[in-house]
Amino acid sequence: MIHDDMADFAAALPRAGALAGLDLGTRTIGVAVSDGMRQVASPLTVIRRRKFTLDAADLLRIVTDRALTGMILGLPRNMDGSEGPRAQSTRAFARNLSRLTDLPIGFWDERLSTVAAERALLEANTSRRRRAELIDQVAAGYILQGALDRLRHLG
């Protein structure tokens, strides 16, 4: 089930259990996961995009292996808060994914998450090549951590 409102998403979740955070790009999907108490988000991996059925299978394998209880997708809004083609593409991905799983799916405004991830990697003195490999999963971590912090204030 897809939830636009974070309070609705929170209500659909079990009391405990890890969540996934996703940064959907055109070529990759950055994946981060939380701990079971939903305190800390950790970058996990990057899924190279091929076609939806294969991408979803990779994602649902992670969900099953880690017994995840919900998913947060970064929603790429424009700086003025409006939604453009990338946000529509993310919503379409969520709709298609919701047909394959009963897990609650929520959205988190991902504006500037990639900028923050890039800054963190630069501060860690990460090489340009390594930054390119890590950026999507680190951005997914920022998305998920933002949602976790919001969920904590709702509960």
Secondary structure, DSSP 8 states (H G I E B T S, - for coil): -EESSHHHHHHHS-SS--EEEEEE-SSEEEEEEE-TTS--EEEEEEEE---HHHHHHHHHHHHHHTT--EEEEEE-B-TTS-B-HHHHHHHHHHHHHHTT--S-EEEEE-TTHHHHHHHHHHHTT--HHHHHHHHHHHHHHHHHHHHHHHHHHH-
